[in-house]
Amino acid sequence: MKKIEVICIDMFQTLVNIYSRKEFIWKRILKEEYTKEIEEKYSNLVDKKIIEKFHEDGDKNNFQNLKTIFLEKFTEVFQELKLNANFKQF
């Protein structure tokens, strides 16, 4: 019998509800600068610039994997927010 390996990308949050983890995620990113107001502001920006635009901005003629797409989008958002992040480690 062949061994099958699977990578699951939970785009529709059927396995993990990322919205229930917003506070945890933003506290790790912002550290001592974290506030609930900043979390909401930044989360809304991520939703607007990344989640909602995901399907609109796709290049229908050239395949791009999810890592490439999200790396580009999150880099743009973090630059706009003037947040430092080392996305190259991913």
N, C-alpha and C positions, 0 to 999 in steps of 0.2 A: 504494500500500500504506500502511496506517495505521501510525503509530509507536506502539509499546506501551511503556509505562513500568511497571516493577515495583518494588515495595518488598517485600523479603523479611524476614520476622520468623522468626527461627530458634528458635522456642519449644522444640523438642526437641533442640537442639544437634546437628543433622545437619551443619551447616557449620562451626561453631566450638564446641569443647568448652571452655566457660567455666571448668570445674573445673580444667583444666590451666593457667589464667591467674590463679588465685586469688591467688597470691603477688604477681604484678605489680599486680593491681587493688588489693589491700589496702596494698601499699607506697605506691602513689600517694595513697591516702586518708589513711593514718596517718602517713606520712613517718617522722620520727625515733622515733615511738612504736611502730613496727612490731616485732612479735615473731611467731614461728611460732605460739606459743600463742594470742596474740590473734587472729591470722588464723583459726585453727581455731574459736575460740569465736564470732567474729563471722560466719564463714561458716556455721556450724551454725545460728545465729540467723536469718540470711537464709533458709536452706533451710526452717526451721521456720515462720517468720512470713510468708514470701512465696511461695516455690516450692510448698510443700505446701498452703498455704491458697488458692492462686490459684483453683482451681476451686470450692472450698467457699464462698468469700465472694462469688462473682459474683451480681449482681442479675439474675435471670432476666427481669425485666419491663422493665429499662432498659438499653439498650446503653451500654457504656463502652469507649472504645478502650484499647489496651494502654498508651499513654502515660499516660493518666489513672489507670489501675489501678496501674501500677508507681510512678508519682510518689507516689501516696498511701501505698502500702505501704513504699517505701523511706524516705519522710519519717518514718513511724512508727518504723521500725527505727532510723534515725539519731538520732531524738530519744531513744529508749530507751537507746541507746549513748552519748548525750551527745556526738555527733560533729557538727561543723559541715559543712554542705554546701549549696551554692547550686543547688537543683534547678530553680529558675525559669529558668535558662539553657537548659534543655532544653525 
